[in-house]
Amino acid sequence: MAGYRAPDPGKPHIQRHAHKQTLTARVVGFVLMWSIVGAVALAAERALPSEHVPWKPLALIDPLGAATRIKAARTGEDPAACREVLQQGGVEFLEVAPRTSGFCDIHDAVNMEAGMAPLSPRGAPMTCKQALAVSIWERQVVQQAAFDSFGQAVVRIDHYGTYACRRIYGQDEGAVSQHATANALDVAGFRLADGTVISVQKDWSDAGQKGRFLRTVRDGACKVFLTTLSPDYNAQHHDHFHLDMGGWAKCA
């Protein structure tokens, strides 16, 4: 290249000087790069709402955001932090004693008792991280959709179970279901304050408010749970939503 002269190999002091300049330039570039990253992170910390920032604490009062599912999954892995978020959000729960049966086990589980629309039947043990996700979904998705669509609250969530010692689809072999560790909830329908019942089985294909409500709460579940399966997924889910916090990332 015109104007450039390589260091003379016969003059080691020139080579050392060139090497020192290169190292200095690299260090300055590295520091400058991380300074920019830090400035961007600080700006995000101040400007973005909590629900969009992964490192901000999770709260049940936060609306859904870009970081909700990430924070719910991370917080749920810490038993103490998970219970603290539930308690701060006004959710009352009872501890469930650990137990193991063959390839199935329950640990770090709770039964939610108050602070949200009750599950029916009651006594639905689930892992704390699953309970945390259910609480977020009920408050920030289900209730909001009910008021938007019907002008009233959901007062009961009907379900087909949380814990069941079985493999996926009840097969004799194959992958173990998330239900085998109480890390899933199968939602069958909802009851409104005026007694109206919205059924996944009966109303999924409804072209009116009930059908739109069910699709809204399904879509909202995809922003909270790791796995959300509905009648759109396959025939086995024609009558319920499968919601879990331990499977693969899927929304269908």
C-alpha positions as a Markdown table, in Angstrom:
| # | Residue | x | y | z |
|---|---|---|---|---|
| 1 | Met | 0.0 | 0.0 | 0.0 |
| 2 | Ala | 1.4 | 3.4 | -0.9 |
| 3 | Gly | 2.8 | 5.4 | 1.9 |
| 4 | Tyr | 3.1 | 2.4 | 4.3 |
| 5 | Arg | 6.4 | 0.9 | 5.4 |
| 6 | Ala | 6.5 | -2.3 | 7.5 |
| 7 | Pro | 8.7 | -2.1 | 10.6 |
| 8 | Asp | 12.3 | -2.9 | 9.9 |
| 9 | Pro | 13.0 | -6.4 | 11.4 |
| 10 | Gly | 16.4 | -5.3 | 12.2 |
| 11 | Lys | 15.0 | -2.6 | 14.6 |
| 12 | Pro | 13.2 | -4.5 | 17.4 |
| 13 | His | 12.4 | -1.3 | 19.4 |
| 14 | Ile | 10.3 | -0.2 | 16.4 |
| 15 | Gln | 8.5 | -3.5 | 16.4 |
| 16 | Arg | 7.8 | -3.2 | 20.2 |
| 17 | His | 6.4 | 0.2 | 19.7 |
| 18 | Ala | 4.1 | -0.9 | 16.9 |
| 19 | His | 2.9 | -3.9 | 19.0 |
| 20 | Lys | 2.2 | -1.5 | 22.0 |
| 21 | Gln | 0.2 | 0.8 | 19.8 |
| 22 | Thr | -1.9 | -2.1 | 18.5 |
| 23 | Leu | -2.7 | -3.4 | 22.0 |
| 24 | Thr | -3.6 | 0.1 | 23.1 |
| 25 | Ala | -6.0 | 0.5 | 20.2 |
| 26 | Arg | -7.6 | -2.8 | 21.1 |
| 27 | Val | -8.1 | -1.9 | 24.7 |
| 28 | Val | -9.5 | 1.5 | 23.9 |
| 29 | Gly | -11.9 | -0.1 | 21.4 |
| 30 | Phe | -13.0 | -2.7 | 23.9 |
| 31 | Val | -13.6 | -0.1 | 26.6 |
| 32 | Leu | -15.5 | 2.1 | 24.2 |
| 33 | Met | -17.7 | -0.8 | 23.0 |
| 34 | Trp | -18.7 | -1.7 | 26.5 |
| 35 | Ser | -19.3 | 1.9 | 27.4 |
| 36 | Ile | -21.8 | 2.1 | 24.6 |
| 37 | Val | -23.4 | -1.1 | 25.7 |
| 38 | Gly | -23.7 | 0.2 | 29.3 |
| 39 | Ala | -25.1 | 3.5 | 28.1 |
| 40 | Val | -27.8 | 1.7 | 26.0 |
| 41 | Ala | -28.7 | -0.6 | 29.0 |
| 42 | Leu | -29.0 | 2.4 | 31.3 |
| 43 | Ala | -31.2 | 4.2 | 28.8 |
| 44 | Ala | -33.4 | 1.1 | 28.5 |
| 45 | Glu | -33.5 | 0.8 | 32.3 |
| 46 | Arg | -34.9 | 4.4 | 32.6 |
| 47 | Ala | -37.1 | 4.5 | 29.5 |
| 48 | Leu | -38.7 | 1.1 | 29.2 |
| 49 | Pro | -41.5 | -0.2 | 31.4 |
| 50 | Ser | -40.7 | -3.0 | 33.8 |
| 51 | Glu | -42.5 | -5.6 | 31.7 |
| 52 | His | -40.2 | -5.1 | 28.8 |
| 53 | Val | -36.9 | -5.3 | 30.7 |
| 54 | Pro | -35.6 | -8.8 | 31.6 |
| 55 | Trp | -33.5 | -7.8 | 34.6 |
| 56 | Lys | -36.2 | -5.8 | 36.4 |
| 57 | Pro | -38.1 | -7.7 | 39.1 |
| 58 | Leu | -41.4 | -9.4 | 38.2 |
| 59 | Ala | -44.7 | -8.3 | 39.7 |
| 60 | Leu | -48.2 | -9.6 | 39.2 |
| 61 | Ile | -49.4 | -6.0 | 38.6 |
| 62 | Asp | -47.2 | -5.6 | 35.6 |
| 63 | Pro | -49.1 | -5.9 | 32.2 |
| 64 | Leu | -47.7 | -8.3 | 29.7 |
| 65 | Gly | -44.6 | -7.3 | 28.0 |
| 66 | Ala | -41.7 | -8.5 | 25.9 |
| 67 | Ala | -39.9 | -9.9 | 29.0 |
| 68 | Thr | -42.9 | -11.4 | 30.9 |
| 69 | Arg | -42.3 | -15.0 | 29.9 |
| 70 | Ile | -38.6 | -14.8 | 30.5 |
| 71 | Lys | -39.0 | -13.3 | 33.9 |
| 72 | Ala | -41.8 | -15.7 | 34.9 |
| 73 | Ala | -39.6 | -18.7 | 33.9 |
| 74 | Arg | -36.5 | -17.4 | 35.7 |
| 75 | Thr | -38.4 | -16.3 | 38.9 |
| 76 | Gly | -40.2 | -19.6 | 39.0 |
| 77 | Glu | -36.9 | -21.5 | 39.3 |
| 78 | Asp | -36.2 | -19.8 | 42.6 |
| 79 | Pro | -38.7 | -21.2 | 45.2 |
| 80 | Ala | -38.3 | -18.2 | 47.6 |
| 81 | Ala | -38.5 | -15.6 | 44.9 |
| 82 | Cys | -41.5 | -17.3 | 43.3 |
| 83 | Arg | -43.5 | -17.4 | 46.6 |
| 84 | Glu | -42.5 | -13.8 | 47.3 |
| 85 | Val | -44.0 | -12.6 | 44.0 |
| 86 | Leu | -47.2 | -14.5 | 44.7 |
| 87 | Gln | -47.5 | -13.1 | 48.2 |
| 88 | Gln | -46.8 | -9.5 | 47.1 |
| 89 | Gly | -49.4 | -9.9 | 44.5 |
| 90 | Gly | -52.0 | -11.0 | 47.1 |
| 91 | Val | -52.2 | -14.6 | 46.0 |
| 92 | Glu | -52.8 | -17.0 | 49.0 |
| 93 | Phe | -51.5 | -20.5 | 48.8 |
| 94 | Leu | -50.8 | -23.6 | 50.8 |
| 95 | Glu | -47.7 | -25.7 | 50.5 |
| 96 | Val | -48.0 | -29.2 | 49.0 |
| 97 | Ala | -45.8 | -31.9 | 50.6 |
| 98 | Pro | -43.3 | -33.4 | 48.2 |
| 99 | Arg | -44.0 | -37.0 | 47.0 |
| 100 | Thr | -42.7 | -39.4 | 44.4 |
| 101 | Ser | -44.4 | -42.2 | 42.6 |
| 102 | Gly | -42.5 | -44.1 | 40.0 |
| 103 | Phe | -41.4 | -41.7 | 37.3 |
| 104 | Cys | -43.7 | -39.0 | 38.7 |
| 105 | Asp | -42.9 | -36.5 | 41.5 |
| 106 | Ile | -44.2 | -33.4 | 43.1 |
| 107 | His | -41.8 | -30.9 | 44.6 |
| 108 | Asp | -41.8 | -27.1 | 45.1 |
| 109 | Ala | -45.6 | -27.2 | 44.7 |
| 110 | Val | -48.5 | -25.1 | 46.0 |
| 111 | Asn | -52.2 | -25.0 | 46.0 |
| 112 | Met | -53.6 | -21.6 | 45.3 |
| 113 | Glu | -56.4 | -20.7 | 47.7 |
| 114 | Ala | -57.3 | -17.0 | 47.1 |
| 115 | Gly | -56.3 | -13.9 | 45.3 |
| 116 | Met | -57.6 | -14.9 | 41.8 |
| 117 | Ala | -60.6 | -16.6 | 40.2 |
| 118 | Pro | -60.7 | -20.0 | 41.8 |
| 119 | Leu | -59.9 | -23.1 | 39.9 |
| 120 | Ser | -62.6 | -25.8 | 39.8 |
| 121 | Pro | -62.2 | -28.4 | 41.0 |
| 122 | Arg | -60.2 | -27.0 | 43.9 |
| 123 | Gly | -57.1 | -28.6 | 45.3 |
| 124 | Ala | -55.0 | -28.4 | 42.1 |
| 125 | Pro | -51.4 | -28.8 | 43.1 |
| 126 | Met | -48.8 | -27.3 | 40.8 |
| 127 | Thr | -45.2 | -26.2 | 40.8 |
| 128 | Cys | -44.7 | -22.7 | 42.1 |
| 129 | Lys | -43.5 | -21.5 | 38.6 |
| 130 | Gln | -46.7 | -22.9 | 37.1 |
| 131 | Ala | -48.8 | -21.2 | 39.8 |
| 132 | Leu | -46.9 | -18.0 | 39.1 |
| 133 | Ala | -47.6 | -18.2 | 35.3 |
| 134 | Val | -51.3 | -19.0 | 36.0 |
| 135 | Ser | -51.6 | -16.0 | 38.3 |
| 136 | Ile | -50.1 | -13.7 | 35.7 |
| 137 | Trp | -52.3 | -15.1 | 32.9 |
| 138 | Glu | -55.5 | -14.9 | 35.0 |
| 139 | Arg | -54.9 | -11.2 | 36.0 |
| 140 | Gln | -53.3 | -9.7 | 32.9 |
| 141 | Val | -55.0 | -11.7 | 30.2 |
| 142 | Val | -58.2 | -13.6 | 31.3 |
| 143 | Gln | -59.8 | -10.8 | 33.4 |
| 144 | Gln | -58.8 | -8.1 | 30.9 |
| 145 | Ala | -60.3 | -10.1 | 28.0 |
| 146 | Ala | -63.5 | -10.8 | 30.1 |
| 147 | Phe | -64.1 | -7.1 | 30.8 |
| 148 | Asp | -63.3 | -6.1 | 27.2 |
| 149 | Ser | -65.6 | -8.7 | 25.8 |
| 150 | Phe | -68.4 | -9.0 | 28.3 |
| 151 | Gly | -68.0 | -6.1 | 30.8 |
| 152 | Gln | -67.7 | -8.5 | 33.7 |
| 153 | Ala | -65.2 | -10.7 | 35.5 |
| 154 | Val | -64.4 | -14.3 | 35.3 |
| 155 | Val | -65.3 | -15.9 | 38.7 |
| 156 | Arg | -64.2 | -19.5 | 38.0 |
| 157 | Ile | -61.8 | -21.3 | 35.8 |
| 158 | Asp | -62.8 | -24.9 | 35.0 |
| 159 | His | -60.0 | -27.4 | 34.5 |
| 160 | Tyr | -59.3 | -31.1 | 33.8 |
| 161 | Gly | -56.3 | -31.3 | 36.2 |
| 162 | Thr | -52.8 | -30.3 | 37.0 |
| 163 | Tyr | -51.0 | -33.4 | 38.4 |
| 164 | Ala | -51.4 | -36.8 | 36.7 |
| 165 | Cys | -48.8 | -39.6 | 36.8 |
| 166 | Arg | -48.6 | -40.4 | 33.1 |
| 167 | Arg | -46.7 | -40.0 | 29.8 |
| 168 | Ile | -47.8 | -37.7 | 27.0 |
| 169 | Tyr | -51.3 | -38.7 | 25.7 |
| 170 | Gly | -51.4 | -41.5 | 28.3 |
| 171 | Gln | -49.2 | -43.7 | 26.2 |
| 172 | Asp | -47.3 | -46.7 | 27.8 |
| 173 | Glu | -44.0 | -45.5 | 26.4 |
| 174 | Gly | -42.4 | -42.2 | 25.4 |
| 175 | Ala | -41.9 | -38.8 | 26.9 |
| 176 | Val | -43.2 | -38.0 | 30.3 |
| 177 | Ser | -46.0 | -35.5 | 30.5 |
| 178 | Gln | -45.5 | -32.2 | 32.3 |
| 179 | His | -48.6 | -33.2 | 34.3 |
| 180 | Ala | -46.4 | -35.9 | 35.9 |
| 181 | Thr | -44.5 | -33.2 | 37.8 |
| 182 | Ala | -47.6 | -31.0 | 38.4 |
| 183 | Asn | -46.1 | -28.5 | 36.0 |
| 184 | Ala | -49.2 | -28.1 | 33.7 |
| 185 | Leu | -52.8 | -27.0 | 33.7 |
| 186 | Asp | -55.6 | -28.1 | 31.3 |
| 187 | Val | -58.2 | -25.4 | 31.1 |
| 188 | Ala | -61.7 | -26.5 | 30.1 |
| 189 | Gly | -63.6 | -23.2 | 30.4 |
| 190 | Phe | -64.6 | -20.1 | 32.3 |
| 191 | Arg | -67.6 | -18.9 | 34.2 |
| 192 | Leu | -68.5 | -15.2 | 34.2 |
| 193 | Ala | -70.0 | -13.2 | 37.1 |
| 194 | Asp | -73.5 | -13.5 | 35.6 |
| 195 | Gly | -73.3 | -17.3 | 35.3 |
| 196 | Thr | -72.4 | -17.4 | 31.7 |
| 197 | Val | -70.2 | -20.4 | 30.9 |
| 198 | Ile | -67.6 | -20.3 | 28.1 |
| 199 | Ser | -66.4 | -23.7 | 27.1 |
| 200 | Val | -63.3 | -24.5 | 25.0 |
| 201 | Gln | -65.1 | -27.6 | 23.6 |
| 202 | Lys | -68.4 | -25.9 | 22.7 |
| 203 | Asp | -67.3 | -22.3 | 21.9 |
| 204 | Trp | -63.9 | -22.5 | 20.2 |
| 205 | Ser | -65.6 | -22.4 | 16.8 |
| 206 | Asp | -68.1 | -19.6 | 17.8 |
| 207 | Ala | -67.9 | -16.6 | 15.5 |
| 208 | Gly | -69.1 | -14.3 | 18.2 |
| 209 | Gln | -67.8 | -12.9 | 21.5 |
| 210 | Lys | -67.2 | -16.3 | 23.1 |
| 211 | Gly | -64.9 | -17.5 | 20.3 |
| 212 | Arg | -63.0 | -14.2 | 20.2 |
| 213 | Phe | -62.6 | -14.3 | 24.0 |
| 214 | Leu | -61.1 | -17.9 | 23.9 |
| 215 | Arg | -58.7 | -16.9 | 21.1 |
| 216 | Thr | -57.6 | -13.8 | 23.0 |
| 217 | Val | -56.9 | -15.7 | 26.2 |
| 218 | Arg | -55.0 | -18.4 | 24.2 |
| 219 | Asp | -52.9 | -15.8 | 22.5 |
| 220 | Gly | -52.2 | -14.2 | 25.8 |
| 221 | Ala | -51.2 | -17.5 | 27.3 |
| 222 | Cys | -48.5 | -17.8 | 24.6 |
| 223 | Lys | -46.8 | -14.7 | 26.1 |
| 224 | Val | -46.7 | -16.2 | 29.6 |
| 225 | Phe | -46.3 | -20.0 | 29.4 |
| 226 | Leu | -43.5 | -21.9 | 27.7 |
| 227 | Thr | -46.1 | -24.2 | 26.0 |
| 228 | Thr | -49.6 | -23.3 | 25.0 |
| 229 | Leu | -51.7 | -25.9 | 23.1 |
| 230 | Ser | -55.3 | -25.3 | 22.0 |
| 231 | Pro | -57.9 | -27.0 | 19.7 |
| 232 | Asp | -55.8 | -25.5 | 16.8 |
| 233 | Tyr | -53.0 | -27.9 | 17.7 |
| 234 | Asn | -54.6 | -31.3 | 17.4 |
| 235 | Ala | -57.7 | -33.4 | 18.1 |
| 236 | Gln | -56.4 | -34.3 | 21.5 |
| 237 | His | -56.8 | -30.7 | 22.6 |
| 238 | His | -60.3 | -30.2 | 21.2 |
| 239 | Asp | -61.8 | -29.5 | 24.6 |
| 240 | His | -59.1 | -27.7 | 26.5 |
| 241 | Phe | -56.0 | -25.5 | 26.6 |
| 242 | His | -52.8 | -27.2 | 27.8 |
| 243 | Leu | -50.6 | -24.7 | 29.6 |
| 244 | Asp | -47.2 | -25.5 | 31.1 |
| 245 | Met | -43.9 | -24.0 | 32.2 |
| 246 | Gly | -41.6 | -26.9 | 31.5 |
| 247 | Gly | -42.1 | -28.1 | 27.9 |
| 248 | Trp | -40.8 | -26.7 | 24.7 |
| 249 | Ala | -41.5 | -23.3 | 23.4 |
| 250 | Lys | -44.7 | -23.7 | 21.4 |
| 251 | Cys | -47.9 | -21.7 | 20.8 |
| 252 | Ala | -50.6 | -23.5 | 18.8 |
